[in-house]
Amino acid sequence: MRCLVAVAMLMFTSFEHSVNFIYGHVLNRRKSECSLGTQLGVTCMAGYMSGVAGTIISNPADNILTALYNNKASTSLQV
């Protein structure tokens, strides 16, 4: 359960940072100056970026936890 909370926090944080990065460095405009279509595109791209970050971070941890849960290894160093 703790792992899920950490991944959720990572996803929300990376989403917000991605939105700020796209508006600040890619579009060089404020959100209020952009059309609704552009805002939707930024939201979709930021969601994609946070999903990729979450996958990269959580996949190795999930593999280790699964191996430990299945008793394939008694410690994480044997995985």
Residue pairs with C-beta under 8 A, 6 or more apart in sequence:
3 58
3 61
3 62
3 65
7 54
7 57
7 58
10 50
10 53
10 54
10 57
10 58
11 50
11 51
11 53
11 54
12 50
14 49
14 50
14 53
14 54
15 46
15 47
15 49
15 50
18 45
18 46
18 49
18 50
19 42
19 43
19 46
22 42
22 45
22 46
23 29
23 30
23 31
23 34
23 42
27 34
27 38
27 42
31 39
31 42
34 42
63 79
64 76
64 79
67 73
67 79
68 76
68 79
72 79
73 79
